[in-house]
Amino acid sequence: MFRLGVNQIARPNGARNYATLREIEMRLKSIKNIEKITNTMKVVASTRLNKAQRAMQASRVYHESDSEFYKNAELEQPETEGNTLLIVCSSDKGLCGSIHSQVAKYARKRIEELGGKVDVVAVGEKVKAQLLRTHDDKLRLAFNGIGKEAPNFHEVSLIADEIAKLGKFENTEILYNKFVNSVSFEPSNFSVFTSEAIEKAPGLSKYELENEETTEAFAEFSLSNSLLTALAEGYAAEVSARRNAMDNASKNAGDMINRYSILYNRTRQAVITNELVDIITGASSLD
């Protein structure tokens, strides 16, 4: 007994055309909804960018003050042979291009350069997830809840206090995404000097900070300042990257809407033409 296949018994030609037209219409509606979402996210990111840039500029003032102190105190760059702590700054939020993967890639490269004596602190879920894939044995501490708002000193002070509980390290480096301009960023790093390095600085006598407790407090304060600068730079770069990513997504969605609109109109015209042909053929056969 002859049996038709599934595709053969699906529907007549007219039904198939209607189904195709319906599928295109649903696809077109879905893309339009996505375009609305990406446009809204772009507007939100644009609004946040000004606030993020103001926070970044404010944090740079403190970091520049620290850098000026280090320069006047004639602190030397720490040796890389000792135990090193890498603090990798990112956030918990996605949809911002390659910003998280770039700083994670930079961190992996830095770990390989430093050798075996490296411990890692991940600030942000995104970079933590990426570093766990390759260097889970190096990860000592991780923080989440990062990137919802522009960072503040109270937030980074709590992070610095937890990092201080890990113990003493000869070298400490902070890795972050440096905001270059509204369309670009670059993974960067800077060193944070320990209280021992500050005490040994030749020019420290200029500031009369020879008290050990004073230098210890300054080292902790400097770590908080550095974290604030890194997180503020990264937050501005992330918001800018998210705005650009949503802008590109909106443009791509617009192009797809144009293509599907043309396809929908052509398919609809073909359905109407086929129906007219059937009507005319039927009327001719009656004659």
N, C-alpha and C positions, 0 to 999 in steps of 0.2 A: 504494500500500500504506500502510495506516494504521500510524503508529509512535507509541508512547507517549512522552511527555516524560520527562525524568530524574526530576522530582518525582513523576510518576504511577506509575512503576515502582519507586519506592524500597522500600516495605515495606507489608505489611498494617497495619491499624489497631492490632492488638495489638503488633506489632513496633515501631511508631512510639511507642506509649506506653511500652514498655520502654526505648527509646532515650532518650526525654525524661527518664524517671526516673533513668536512669544518668547523664545529663548533669547533672541537678540534684545527684545524690549526689557527683559529682566536683567540682562547683563548691563545694558545701558543705564538702567535705574540704579544698579549697584555701584557703578563707576561714578555716577553723579553724587551719590551719598558719600562715597570715599572722598571725592573732591571737596565737598562741604566740610568734612572733618579735617582734611589737611589744610584747607584755607583757614579754618578756625584756629588750628594749632600754630599756623604761621603768624597769625595776628597776635595770639597770646605770647609767642616767643619774641616777637618784635616789641611788644609792650614791656616784657621782662628784661630785654637787652639793655635798655637805658639804665635801669636800676642795677643790673649786674655790672655795667661799666663803671658806674659811680662807686660801687663797693670795691671794684678792682683798683680804681685810682686811689681810693682811701688806703687800701692795704699796701699799695706800693710806697706810700709815704713812710710807713713804719719799716718796711723792708730796706728802703734806702737809708734810713737812719741807722739801722743795724749794720749795713754795709759800710757806712761812713765810720762807725765806731771800730769795726774790724780793720779798716784801712789805717786809721790813726793809731790804733793799738799795735799795728804791724803783726797781726796774726798770720801765721803761715798755713798753707793748705795742708790738712792732715795727710799722713802717709796712708797708702791703700793696703799695706800688708796686714793691718790689724783686722779685728772683727768689725764688720760693717753692717749697719742697719739701713735698709732701704725702705723709705716710707712712700708708697705709690698712691697718689691721689687721683680719685675718679669720682663716680657718683653711682646712684642706684637706678637712674632713669636711662631709657634707650631712645630710639628714633632720632638719633643725632649723628648719623653717618658713621665714620670710622674713628671717632674721637677716643673711644674706650680701647679699641683694638690697637691703636697707635701707641698709646702710653703703655699698654701691656707688652707690646712688642719691644718697646724701648727698655722696659724693666727686665725682660728676659735677656736682652743683649747686655745690659749692665751687670746682671748676675753672672753671665759667662765671663765677662771681662774681669770681675773681681775675684773669681775663683770660688773655692768652697766655703770660706768663712763669711757667709752672708745670711742674714735673717731679714725677713720681709714683713712689713705691716701694710695691709691693704685697707685703704680708706674708700669705701664704696663697694657695692655688691658686684658691679660689672667687672671691675678689674680683679676682684677676688675670684670670680668664677673662671676667668681666663687663666689666671696664674695657678689655680688649683689643677688645671689640666697638665701642666708641665713641671711645676715646682711646688708641689704640695708639701714636700718635706722642709721647705724654706719658710713657709708661712707661719708666723708666730702669733699674729693678732689681726683681727679684721673688724671694721666698723661698718654699720649700715645706717640707713636713714639720712644719707648724704645727698644733697643736690635738690631738695624740694624748694628751698629758698636760698637766697644769697647767704654765705657763711658769716658768722659773727664771732667776736672774740670769746664769748662765753662758751660757744660750741667747741671751738678749737682748743680752748684751755682744758676742757674735759678730756678731749682726745689726747692732748699732750700729757696729762696726768696719768692716763692709762699706759701710754708708751713708756713713761719714766719708770713704771713698775717692772718693766722687762729687764732692767739692770743697766750696767754701764757698757757703752760701746766706744771703741777707739774712733770710729768714723760714723757719721750719720748723714745720709743724703736724702733729699726730698725730690721725687720725680713727679712731674705734673705737666699739664698741657698749657703752654704759654700762649696767651692771646696776642696775636700779631696784628690782625685787623678783622674787619667784619666778615671776611671770606676765607681767612686762613689762620692756622694755629700750628705750633710745632712742639713736640715733646722736649722738655728741658729738665734741668736739675740744678740744684745748688746745695752746698754743704752747710751743715749746722755745727758750730764749734762747741765742744764740751767745756765744762768749767775748768778742767785741767789745762786745756789748750789756752784758755783765756788767761789763766794765772801765769802761764809761761810766756805770755806775749811781751816783747821788749818794751813796747810803748804803753803798757797798762798804767804806768806811774803817772801819766798825764791826767788820768781820770781819778786817781786816788781810790782805786777799787781793789786794794790788796787784801781786804778781808775775804776769807774763804766763803763765808755764808753769802756775801754780796755777789761774788762771781757765780756761785751756784744758782742764786735767784735770777741773775741776769741770763744765765744759760737757759734756764727753764722758760723765762720770758721770751728769749730769742727764738726758742723752738716754737712757741705759740705764735709769735709773729710770722715766722717762716711758714707754718702751716696755714695761717690765715691768708697769706699772700698766694700760696700754691692753690688753695681751694677757691679763692676769689678769681684768680686767673683761669682756673679750670672751669669754673661755673660760667664765666663770661664766654669762654671759648665754646662750651657746650651749648649754651642758649643760642649763640650765633650759628653754630653748626646745625642745630635743630631747625632754626628758622630757614636756613638755606636748604636743608633736606626737605622740609615741608613745602617750600616754594618749588623745588624741582618736582616733587611728587604731584603738586597741584597742576603744574604745567604738563606733566606726562598724562595725568588724568584728563586734562582738557584735550590733548591730542587724541587720546583714545575715544573720548566722547564724540569728537568730530568724525573719526573713522567709523565708529559704530552707528552714528546718526546717518551717515551716507549709506552704510550697509543696510540699515533698517529701512530707509526710504526706497532703496533699490529692490529689496526683498518684498516690501509691501506693494510696490508697483508691479513686480512680477506676479504676485498672487492675484492682484486685480486683473491683470492682463489674462492670466490663465482662466479666471472665472468668466471673463467676457468671451474668451474663445469657446469655453464650454457652452455658454448661453447661446452664442451665435450658431455654433455647430448643432445644438439641440433644436434651435428654431429652424434651421435649414433642413434638418432631417424630417421635421413635421410637414414641411412644404412638399 
